[in-house]
């Protein structure tokens, strides 16, 4: 259920589904579906309203023994706002939308400010999330009548200082809550943003993560969009930096004989054991899974580098084999990794480190625990 969706509407829909379910031919399936729908309708009574991010409910007979039903129900508020309504009646629980939500995303802090107002937000993956708008009480530069220039400047300076302190404190609080904050981007139309950065008002940890300061035309949500656009290069550099650090860590562990694996066979084994925490795949990794057939119609399936697919011989009769079907293993492994909660990192070949990784076979990863 998406956030803000009416519980009454959902209950009505489920009642309708129930009247349809009565037509299901298989008695066992019909009973299971109807019982699950009843249980969900009953369960929804404990909610007074849909939680902020929406609600996810899984319900069904999980029994291994057909004669003894075991009807279970789970419900929870998802970690991100649900935007779509999904009703799915199937043999298995559909988890993909949820997996997508918890997939690791890059998080950057955003601040856009000028003398009028400031906006604080996050760049989450490719999505901008505005968090807080702050109006300033800073007067314009023009002097009002009856006040000396010096006194006026001092008052304005104090107001700016107060405004900076508030922006910094709100932004620092939000950004420090992000455990995986990759960096902070700051922008604004005037010179005030530079002053804000130079005077180091932010918490020192947040201040240390400033990637860049950009001149932009607006504050507010347009400002966020413009700031992200103008920071594309910086974000790319940050990604390259992250990749370098990851490979350096991998190579250090490898030298120490630590918890890392590399090479297709070892990585596949670790993945199948559920022992792989992070899977690193080079964009230069060219292994494929091929289905082969010889002239005597013997068939085989082999995993090998793409360059070797045309000189394969049949194990049975020794004849040369032709390729019937080909899948890239980098993609297959990445898909498989998702099922084990393994983080997938694509490694470019643009850096020296990336080239070095490719020479090691272009595939490797960090283990959750030692496997031999
Ligand atoms: Zn053969």
Boltz pocket constraint, residues with backbone or C-beta under 6 A from the ligand:
constraints:
  - pocket:
      binder: B
      contacts: [[A, 294], [A, 295], [A, 296], [A, 297], [A, 298], [A, 314], [A, 315], [A, 316], [A, 317], [A, 318], [A, 319]]
      max_distance: 6.0
